[in-house]
Amino acid sequence: MTTSPLHRLLLCASCVGVLALAGCGTQDASDAAGAAKPAAATSASTQTEKTGNATGALIAQLREQLDRHRRIIVLLADEDKQTPRDRATSSSVGQQLFHENLEQRERIAASLDTILASKDARRFATIAAVLDEVESAPDLFDADRLAFAEVLRDLHARIGRDSALPAVKLHQRIGEDLEALDEIERSYNKELTQIFSRFDRSRAIVPKREKWGDYVAQLRTLYTRENILRDHGVVEPYPFAARDSDSEVFGRDLPPKTVVLTFDDGPHKAYTEEIVAILKRYDVPGVFFEVGRNLGSLDANGKPQLAPLSKISHSLMEEGYAVGNHSLTHAQLSKTTGDALRRQVLDTDTLLRAVDDKRAPLFRFPYGARNAEGLQLLGEAGLKSIMWNIDSLDWADPVPESIVQRVLDQVNKEQRGIVLFHDITTAQ
Protein backbone atom coordinates (compact mmCIF):
# COMPACT_ATOMS: atom_id res chain seq x y z
CA MET A 1 0.00 0.00 0.00
CA THR A 2 1.30 3.45 -0.86
CA THR A 3 1.58 6.13 1.78
CA SER A 4 0.84 9.81 1.42
CA PRO A 5 3.59 12.45 1.59
CA LEU A 6 2.35 13.39 5.05
CA HIS A 7 2.67 9.80 6.21
CA ARG A 8 6.20 9.63 4.89
CA LEU A 9 7.01 12.94 6.52
CA LEU A 10 5.73 11.80 9.91
CA LEU A 11 6.97 8.22 9.97
CA CYS A 12 10.35 8.59 8.31
CA ALA A 13 11.84 11.95 7.38
CA SER A 14 10.75 15.24 5.88
CA CYS A 15 9.71 14.99 2.29
CA VAL A 16 8.98 17.67 -0.23
CA GLY A 17 6.23 17.11 -2.77
CA VAL A 18 7.31 18.16 -6.23
CA LEU A 19 4.66 18.99 -8.75
CA ALA A 20 5.67 19.32 -12.39
CA LEU A 21 3.26 20.41 -15.04
CA ALA A 22 4.34 19.55 -18.55
CA GLY A 23 2.66 20.40 -21.78
CA CYS A 24 3.24 19.32 -25.32
CA GLY A 25 1.89 20.36 -28.63
CA THR A 26 2.46 19.93 -32.31
CA GLN A 27 3.56 22.70 -34.59
CA ASP A 28 1.43 23.11 -37.66
CA ALA A 29 3.20 24.23 -40.78
CA SER A 30 0.39 26.47 -41.88
CA ASP A 31 0.54 30.24 -41.41
CA ALA A 32 -2.83 30.20 -39.64
CA ALA A 33 -1.59 27.78 -36.98
CA GLY A 34 1.61 29.76 -36.60
CA ALA A 35 -0.34 32.95 -36.07
CA ALA A 36 -2.49 31.26 -33.45
CA LYS A 37 0.48 30.14 -31.32
CA PRO A 38 1.10 33.45 -29.51
CA ALA A 39 -2.60 33.70 -28.62
CA ALA A 40 -2.61 30.14 -27.29
CA ALA A 41 0.54 30.81 -25.29
CA THR A 42 -1.00 33.95 -23.81
CA SER A 43 -4.15 32.03 -22.88
CA ALA A 44 -2.12 29.28 -21.20
CA SER A 45 -0.05 31.87 -19.36
CA THR A 46 -3.18 33.61 -18.12
CA GLN A 47 -4.69 30.31 -16.97
CA THR A 48 -1.47 29.37 -15.16
CA GLU A 49 -1.49 32.75 -13.43
CA LYS A 50 -5.10 32.21 -12.31
CA THR A 51 -4.17 28.78 -10.97
CA GLY A 52 -1.25 30.26 -9.07
CA ASN A 53 -3.46 32.98 -7.62
CA ALA A 54 -6.04 30.43 -6.46
CA THR A 55 -3.32 28.32 -4.86
CA GLY A 56 -1.77 31.30 -3.11
CA ALA A 57 -5.13 32.49 -1.81
CA LEU A 58 -6.00 29.08 -0.37
CA ILE A 59 -2.60 28.68 1.28
CA ALA A 60 -2.89 32.17 2.77
CA GLN A 61 -6.27 31.25 4.27
CA LEU A 62 -4.84 28.03 5.70
CA ARG A 63 -2.02 30.02 7.27
CA GLU A 64 -4.57 32.32 8.89
CA GLN A 65 -6.35 29.24 10.25
CA LEU A 66 -3.07 28.03 11.70
CA ASP A 67 -2.29 31.41 13.25
CA ARG A 68 -5.60 31.42 15.14
CA HIS A 69 -5.12 27.77 16.13
CA ARG A 70 -1.75 28.63 17.67
CA ARG A 71 -3.07 31.72 19.44
CA ILE A 72 -5.88 29.73 21.03
CA ILE A 73 -3.41 27.17 22.38
CA VAL A 74 -1.17 29.88 23.86
CA LEU A 75 -4.14 31.63 25.48
CA LEU A 76 -5.26 28.49 27.31
CA ALA A 77 -1.89 26.80 27.85
CA ASP A 78 -1.71 27.73 31.55
CA GLU A 79 -5.41 27.71 32.32
CA ASP A 80 -4.84 26.03 35.68
CA LYS A 81 -2.51 28.86 36.76
CA GLN A 82 -4.78 31.71 35.67
CA THR A 83 -7.22 33.47 37.96
CA PRO A 84 -10.89 32.74 37.24
CA ARG A 85 -11.26 36.17 35.64
CA ASP A 86 -8.14 35.79 33.48
CA ARG A 87 -9.24 32.30 32.47
CA ALA A 88 -12.65 33.62 31.44
CA THR A 89 -11.01 36.43 29.46
CA SER A 90 -8.73 33.97 27.68
CA SER A 91 -11.69 31.75 26.93
CA SER A 92 -13.78 34.61 25.53
CA VAL A 93 -11.03 35.84 23.21
CA GLY A 94 -10.21 32.25 22.27
CA GLN A 95 -13.83 31.57 21.36
CA GLN A 96 -13.81 34.62 19.12
CA LEU A 97 -10.75 33.26 17.33
CA PHE A 98 -12.40 29.85 17.07
CA HIS A 99 -15.55 31.26 15.47
CA GLU A 100 -13.47 33.36 13.08
CA ASN A 101 -11.88 30.10 11.97
CA LEU A 102 -15.32 28.52 11.54
CA GLU A 103 -16.42 31.35 9.26
CA GLN A 104 -13.18 31.15 7.29
CA ARG A 105 -13.60 27.40 6.86
CA GLU A 106 -16.90 28.13 5.12
CA ARG A 107 -15.11 30.54 2.78
CA ILE A 108 -12.40 27.96 2.08
CA ALA A 109 -15.08 25.37 1.32
CA ALA A 110 -16.75 27.78 -1.11
CA SER A 111 -13.40 28.41 -2.83
CA LEU A 112 -12.77 24.69 -3.15
CA ASP A 113 -16.23 24.17 -4.62
CA THR A 114 -15.53 26.86 -7.22
CA ILE A 115 -12.17 25.32 -8.15
CA LEU A 116 -13.50 21.77 -8.40
CA ALA A 117 -16.58 22.85 -10.36
CA SER A 118 -14.47 24.61 -12.98
CA LYS A 119 -13.62 21.29 -14.70
CA ASP A 120 -10.29 22.81 -15.73
CA ALA A 121 -7.55 20.18 -15.64
CA ARG A 122 -5.35 22.56 -13.65
CA ARG A 123 -7.76 22.38 -10.72
CA PHE A 124 -5.95 19.24 -9.62
CA ALA A 125 -2.63 21.10 -9.62
CA THR A 126 -4.15 23.68 -7.27
CA ILE A 127 -5.35 21.01 -4.85
CA ALA A 128 -2.01 19.19 -5.03
CA ALA A 129 -0.10 22.38 -4.24
CA VAL A 130 -2.31 23.00 -1.21
CA LEU A 131 -1.64 19.46 -0.01
CA ASP A 132 2.09 19.99 -0.51
CA GLU A 133 1.87 22.94 1.89
CA VAL A 134 0.00 20.96 4.54
CA GLU A 135 2.23 17.91 4.20
CA SER A 136 5.68 19.38 3.71
CA ALA A 137 5.98 23.02 4.80
CA PRO A 138 9.25 23.01 6.78
CA ASP A 139 8.09 25.42 9.49
CA LEU A 140 5.14 23.29 10.62
CA PHE A 141 5.12 21.18 13.77
CA ASP A 142 3.12 17.96 13.94
CA ALA A 143 0.53 19.59 16.19
CA ASP A 144 0.17 22.48 13.74
CA ARG A 145 -1.26 20.12 11.16
CA LEU A 146 -4.23 19.35 13.42
CA ALA A 147 -5.41 22.86 12.53
CA PHE A 148 -6.05 21.66 8.97
CA ALA A 149 -8.04 18.52 9.83
CA GLU A 150 -11.51 19.97 9.19
CA VAL A 151 -10.47 21.52 5.88
CA LEU A 152 -9.00 18.20 4.74
CA ARG A 153 -12.16 16.33 5.74
CA ASP A 154 -14.28 18.77 3.74
CA LEU A 155 -11.94 18.51 0.77
CA HIS A 156 -11.92 14.72 0.99
CA ALA A 157 -15.72 14.66 0.72
CA ARG A 158 -15.85 17.21 -2.09
CA ILE A 159 -13.18 15.73 -4.34
CA GLY A 160 -14.67 12.28 -3.83
CA ARG A 161 -17.54 13.35 -6.10
CA ASP A 162 -15.16 13.79 -9.05
CA SER A 163 -14.57 10.60 -11.05
CA ALA A 164 -11.53 11.86 -12.99
CA LEU A 165 -8.38 9.78 -12.39
CA PRO A 166 -6.38 12.69 -10.88
CA ALA A 167 -9.28 13.32 -8.49
CA VAL A 168 -9.32 9.66 -7.45
CA LYS A 169 -5.59 9.82 -6.70
CA LEU A 170 -5.97 13.05 -4.73
CA HIS A 171 -8.89 11.53 -2.81
CA GLN A 172 -6.64 8.64 -1.77
CA ARG A 173 -3.82 11.02 -0.87
CA ILE A 174 -6.09 13.14 1.34
CA GLY A 175 -7.42 9.99 3.01
CA GLU A 176 -3.88 8.96 3.89
CA ASP A 177 -3.18 12.47 5.19
CA LEU A 178 -6.21 12.18 7.46
CA GLU A 179 -4.91 8.85 8.74
CA ALA A 180 -1.61 10.56 9.52
CA LEU A 181 -3.43 13.30 11.42
CA ASP A 182 -5.23 10.63 13.42
CA GLU A 183 -1.81 9.21 14.26
CA ILE A 184 -0.63 12.63 15.45
CA GLU A 185 -3.72 12.93 17.64
CA ARG A 186 -3.21 9.45 19.04
CA SER A 187 0.42 10.21 19.84
CA TYR A 188 -0.58 13.15 22.02
CA ASN A 189 -3.32 11.12 23.65
CA LYS A 190 -0.73 8.49 24.59
CA GLU A 191 1.62 11.13 25.87
CA LEU A 192 -1.08 12.43 28.19
CA THR A 193 -2.37 9.10 29.47
CA GLN A 194 0.75 6.90 29.44
CA ILE A 195 -1.65 3.96 29.34
CA PHE A 196 -0.22 2.26 26.29
CA SER A 197 3.46 3.15 26.77
CA ARG A 198 4.49 -0.46 27.38
CA PHE A 199 3.21 -1.40 23.93
CA ASP A 200 5.09 1.46 22.26
CA ARG A 201 8.44 -0.21 23.01
CA SER A 202 7.52 -3.15 20.79
CA ARG A 203 6.93 -1.05 17.71
CA ALA A 204 9.42 -1.39 14.87
CA ILE A 205 9.00 2.24 13.83
CA VAL A 206 8.17 4.84 16.46
CA PRO A 207 7.25 8.25 15.05
CA LYS A 208 9.37 11.00 16.56
CA ARG A 209 7.19 13.84 17.83
CA GLU A 210 7.81 16.97 19.78
CA LYS A 211 6.07 16.63 23.12
CA TRP A 212 3.05 18.83 23.69
CA GLY A 213 4.98 20.94 26.19
CA ASP A 214 7.75 21.45 23.66
CA TYR A 215 5.19 22.48 21.08
CA VAL A 216 3.65 25.06 23.42
CA ALA A 217 7.14 26.33 24.30
CA GLN A 218 7.86 26.85 20.61
CA LEU A 219 4.60 28.74 20.18
CA ARG A 220 5.50 31.01 23.08
CA THR A 221 8.54 32.17 21.15
CA LEU A 222 6.09 33.43 18.51
CA TYR A 223 3.15 34.62 20.63
CA THR A 224 2.43 35.91 24.12
CA ARG A 225 -0.93 35.99 25.87
CA GLU A 226 -0.60 39.73 26.42
CA ASN A 227 -0.01 40.46 22.73
CA ILE A 228 -2.90 38.22 21.68
CA LEU A 229 -5.30 40.04 24.01
CA ARG A 230 -3.99 43.39 22.79
CA ASP A 231 -4.32 42.42 19.12
CA HIS A 232 -7.84 41.05 19.40
CA GLY A 233 -9.31 43.21 22.11
CA VAL A 234 -10.30 41.96 25.54
CA VAL A 235 -13.82 40.56 25.71
CA GLU A 236 -15.32 41.10 29.13
CA PRO A 237 -15.92 37.65 30.62
CA TYR A 238 -19.24 36.62 32.04
CA PRO A 239 -19.45 37.06 35.83
CA PHE A 240 -19.42 33.91 37.93
CA ALA A 241 -22.55 33.36 39.98
CA ALA A 242 -22.48 31.48 43.24
CA ARG A 243 -26.07 30.34 42.89
CA ASP A 244 -28.74 29.99 40.24
CA SER A 245 -31.50 32.60 40.03
CA ASP A 246 -34.94 33.01 38.51
CA SER A 247 -33.41 34.53 35.37
CA GLU A 248 -30.27 32.41 34.98
CA VAL A 249 -29.07 28.89 35.65
CA PHE A 250 -25.39 28.05 36.06
CA GLY A 251 -25.77 24.52 37.39
CA ARG A 252 -24.43 24.97 40.91
CA ASP A 253 -27.82 24.25 42.49
CA LEU A 254 -28.37 20.92 40.74
CA PRO A 255 -28.64 17.83 42.96
CA PRO A 256 -25.28 16.31 43.97
CA LYS A 257 -23.62 14.09 41.34
CA THR A 258 -25.87 15.49 38.62
CA VAL A 259 -24.50 16.91 35.39
CA VAL A 260 -26.24 18.24 32.28
CA LEU A 261 -24.50 17.84 28.93
CA THR A 262 -25.02 20.79 26.59
CA PHE A 263 -23.84 21.29 23.00
CA ASP A 264 -23.56 24.69 21.32
CA ASP A 265 -23.36 26.15 17.81
CA GLY A 266 -25.11 23.47 15.77
CA PRO A 267 -26.72 21.86 14.06
CA HIS A 268 -23.77 20.41 12.16
CA LYS A 269 -24.24 18.35 8.99
CA ALA A 270 -22.42 15.35 10.52
CA TYR A 271 -21.29 15.83 14.11
CA THR A 272 -24.67 16.54 15.70
CA GLU A 273 -26.05 13.17 14.65
CA GLU A 274 -22.82 11.43 15.68
CA ILE A 275 -23.15 12.93 19.16
CA VAL A 276 -26.79 11.85 19.35
CA ALA A 277 -25.75 8.30 18.47
CA ILE A 278 -23.34 8.29 21.42
CA LEU A 279 -25.95 9.77 23.77
CA LYS A 280 -28.41 7.07 22.71
CA ARG A 281 -25.85 4.33 23.23
CA TYR A 282 -25.50 5.31 26.88
CA ASP A 283 -29.10 6.46 27.34
CA VAL A 284 -27.96 9.98 28.27
CA PRO A 285 -30.05 13.12 27.64
CA GLY A 286 -28.57 16.28 26.17
CA VAL A 287 -29.43 19.91 25.46
CA PHE A 288 -28.55 21.54 22.13
CA PHE A 289 -28.26 25.32 21.72
CA GLU A 290 -28.48 26.21 18.05
CA VAL A 291 -27.48 29.21 15.96
CA GLY A 292 -30.42 30.61 14.00
CA ARG A 293 -28.65 31.15 10.69
CA ASN A 294 -27.89 27.42 10.60
CA LEU A 295 -31.62 26.77 10.66
CA GLY A 296 -32.64 29.23 7.95
CA SER A 297 -33.73 32.86 7.65
CA LEU A 298 -36.77 35.12 7.72
CA ASP A 299 -38.04 36.65 4.48
CA ALA A 300 -39.07 40.30 4.06
CA ASN A 301 -42.44 39.50 5.63
CA GLY A 302 -40.90 37.76 8.62
CA LYS A 303 -41.86 34.31 7.38
CA PRO A 304 -39.37 31.53 8.24
CA GLN A 305 -37.48 29.96 5.34
CA LEU A 306 -35.96 26.79 6.75
CA ALA A 307 -32.62 25.45 5.53
CA PRO A 308 -31.72 21.75 5.09
CA LEU A 309 -29.93 21.58 8.46
CA SER A 310 -33.22 22.35 10.22
CA LYS A 311 -34.23 18.72 9.58
CA ILE A 312 -31.55 17.67 12.06
CA SER A 313 -33.05 20.00 14.66
CA HIS A 314 -36.51 18.61 13.99
CA SER A 315 -35.20 15.08 14.54
CA LEU A 316 -33.61 16.15 17.83
CA MET A 317 -36.91 17.48 19.12
CA GLU A 318 -38.83 14.45 17.86
CA GLU A 319 -36.44 12.20 19.77
CA GLY A 320 -36.94 14.14 22.99
CA TYR A 321 -33.79 16.25 23.15
CA ALA A 322 -34.11 19.83 24.36
CA VAL A 323 -33.22 22.33 21.62
CA GLY A 324 -32.66 25.93 22.69
CA ASN A 325 -31.70 29.31 21.25
CA HIS A 326 -28.06 30.40 20.79
CA SER A 327 -28.72 33.69 18.94
CA LEU A 328 -29.04 34.32 15.21
CA THR A 329 -25.38 34.82 14.23
CA HIS A 330 -23.38 34.02 17.38
CA ALA A 331 -22.81 37.72 17.99
CA GLN A 332 -21.42 39.13 21.21
CA LEU A 333 -24.71 40.24 22.74
CA SER A 334 -23.20 42.16 25.66
CA LYS A 335 -22.44 44.87 23.07
CA THR A 336 -25.76 44.57 21.22
CA THR A 337 -28.88 46.59 22.02
CA GLY A 338 -32.25 47.62 20.62
CA ASP A 339 -33.63 46.12 17.43
CA ALA A 340 -30.38 44.30 16.66
CA LEU A 341 -30.58 42.51 20.01
CA ARG A 342 -34.23 41.65 19.47
CA ARG A 343 -33.45 40.12 16.06
CA GLN A 344 -30.68 37.99 17.53
CA VAL A 345 -33.05 36.53 20.13
CA LEU A 346 -36.53 36.65 18.61
CA ASP A 347 -35.73 35.76 14.99
CA THR A 348 -34.01 32.61 16.17
CA ASP A 349 -36.97 31.78 18.40
CA THR A 350 -39.24 32.18 15.37
CA LEU A 351 -37.05 29.80 13.36
CA LEU A 352 -36.98 27.25 16.18
CA ARG A 353 -40.77 27.37 16.51
CA ALA A 354 -41.04 26.85 12.75
CA VAL A 355 -38.89 23.74 13.09
CA ASP A 356 -41.08 22.39 15.88
CA ASP A 357 -43.29 23.97 18.51
CA LYS A 358 -41.62 21.68 21.04
CA ARG A 359 -38.54 23.91 21.08
CA ALA A 360 -37.21 24.44 24.62
CA PRO A 361 -37.72 27.96 26.09
CA LEU A 362 -33.99 28.18 26.82
CA PHE A 363 -31.36 30.66 25.66
CA ARG A 364 -27.58 30.60 25.88
CA PHE A 365 -25.65 33.81 25.30
CA PRO A 366 -22.73 33.34 22.89
CA TYR A 367 -19.45 33.51 24.82
CA GLY A 368 -21.60 33.89 27.95
CA ALA A 369 -21.53 37.64 27.20
CA ARG A 370 -24.75 39.41 28.13
CA ASN A 371 -26.15 42.67 29.44
CA ALA A 372 -29.15 43.76 31.50
CA GLU A 373 -31.17 44.57 28.37
CA GLY A 374 -30.58 41.08 27.03
CA LEU A 375 -31.70 39.43 30.26
CA GLN A 376 -34.80 41.63 30.35
CA LEU A 377 -35.62 40.69 26.76
CA LEU A 378 -35.39 36.99 27.63
CA GLY A 379 -37.86 37.51 30.45
CA GLU A 380 -40.30 39.27 28.13
CA ALA A 381 -39.96 36.45 25.58
CA GLY A 382 -40.46 33.72 28.16
CA LEU A 383 -36.90 32.42 27.78
CA LYS A 384 -34.42 31.51 30.50
CA SER A 385 -30.67 32.05 30.32
CA ILE A 386 -28.71 28.82 30.68
CA MET A 387 -25.03 29.29 31.48
CA TRP A 388 -22.51 26.68 32.66
CA ASN A 389 -20.01 26.01 35.41
CA ILE A 390 -17.94 23.29 33.67
CA ASP A 391 -16.20 24.31 30.44
CA SER A 392 -14.71 21.53 28.33
CA LEU A 393 -12.73 23.99 26.16
CA ASP A 394 -13.25 21.46 23.37
CA TRP A 395 -12.98 24.24 20.80
CA ALA A 396 -9.47 25.11 22.05
CA ASP A 397 -7.97 21.67 22.57
CA PRO A 398 -7.11 19.37 19.65
CA VAL A 399 -6.36 16.42 21.94
CA PRO A 400 -9.52 14.46 22.97
CA GLU A 401 -7.93 12.84 26.03
CA SER A 402 -7.01 16.27 27.35
CA ILE A 403 -10.63 17.39 27.00
CA VAL A 404 -11.86 14.32 28.85
CA GLN A 405 -9.41 14.85 31.70
CA ARG A 406 -10.33 18.55 31.98
CA VAL A 407 -14.04 17.78 32.27
CA LEU A 408 -13.53 14.98 34.80
CA ASP A 409 -11.33 17.21 36.95
CA GLN A 410 -13.95 19.96 36.97
CA VAL A 411 -16.78 17.53 37.67
CA ASN A 412 -14.85 16.10 40.62
CA LYS A 413 -14.30 19.62 41.92
CA GLU A 414 -17.83 20.95 41.39
CA GLN A 415 -19.66 17.65 42.10
CA ARG A 416 -22.53 18.89 39.89
CA GLY A 417 -23.22 21.26 37.08
CA ILE A 418 -23.79 22.11 33.44
CA VAL A 419 -21.06 21.02 31.02
CA LEU A 420 -20.35 23.16 27.96
CA PHE A 421 -19.51 21.25 24.76
CA HIS A 422 -19.88 22.08 21.07
CA ASP A 423 -21.28 19.86 18.33
CA ILE A 424 -19.25 21.48 15.55
CA THR A 425 -15.81 20.04 16.36
CA THR A 426 -14.35 16.59 15.79
CA ALA A 427 -13.12 16.53 19.37
CA GLN A 428 -16.65 15.59 20.40
WOQUIBEL-V805789 format. One record per backbone hydrogen bond with DSSP energy under -1.0 kcal/mol. CO is the residue of the C=O (numbers start at 0). NH is the residue of the N-H. Records with the same first field share a line. If there is no record, write none. Layout:
BEGIN
CO->NH / NH
END
This chain:
BEGIN
3->7
4->8
5->9
6->10
7->11
29->33
30->34
31->35
32->36
35->39
36->40
37->41
38->42
39->43
40->44
41->45
42->46
43->47
44->48
45->49
46->50
47->51
48->52
49->53
50->54
51->55
52->56
53->57
54->58
55->59
56->60
57->61
58->62
59->63
60->64
61->65
62->66
63->67
64->68
65->69
66->70
67->71
68->72
69->73
70->74
71->75
75->78
77->80
82->86
83->87
84->88
85->89
86->90
87->91
88->92
89->93
90->94
91->95
92->96
93->97
94->98
95->99
96->100
97->101
98->102
99->103
100->104
101->105
102->106
103->107
104->108
105->109
106->110
107->111
108->112
109->113
110->114
111->115
112->116
119->122
120->123
121->125
122->126
123->127
124->128
125->129
126->130
127->131
128->132
129->133
130->134
131->135
132->136
136->139
140->144
143->146
144->147
145->148
147->151
148->152
149->153
150->154
151->155
152->156
153->157
154->158
157->160
158->161
163->167
164->168
165->169
166->170
167->171
168->172
169->173
170->174
171->175
172->176
173->177
174->178
175->179
176->180
177->181
178->182
179->183
180->184
181->185
182->186
183->187
184->188
185->189
186->190
187->191
188->192
189->193
195->198 / 199
198->201
199->202
210->214
211->215
212->216
213->217
214->218
215->219
217->220
218->221 / 222
223->227
224->228
225->229
226->230
227->231
228->232
246->384
247->244
248->386
250->253
254->257
257->416
259->418
260->286
261->420
262->288
263->422
265->290
269->273
270->274
271->275
272->276
273->277
274->278
275->279
276->280
277->281
278->283
279->282
285->321
286->262
287->323
288->264
289->325
290->293
291->294 / 295
294->306
296->304
298->301
302->298
304->296
306->309
307->310
308->311 / 312
309->313
310->314
311->315
312->316
313->317
314->318
315->320
316->319
321->287
322->359
323->289
324->363
326->291
327->292
330->332
331->334
332->335
336->340
337->341
338->342
339->343
340->344
341->345
342->346
344->348
345->349
346->350
347->351
348->352
349->353
350->354
351->355
355->358
359->361
360->383
361->324
362->385
364->367
365->368
370->374
371->375
372->376
373->377
374->378
375->379
376->380
377->382
383->362
384->248
389->419
392->395 / 396
398->402
399->403
400->404
401->405
402->406
403->407
404->408
405->409
406->410
407->411
408->412
409->413
410->414
414->256
416->259
417->388 / 389
418->261
419->391
420->263
424->427
END
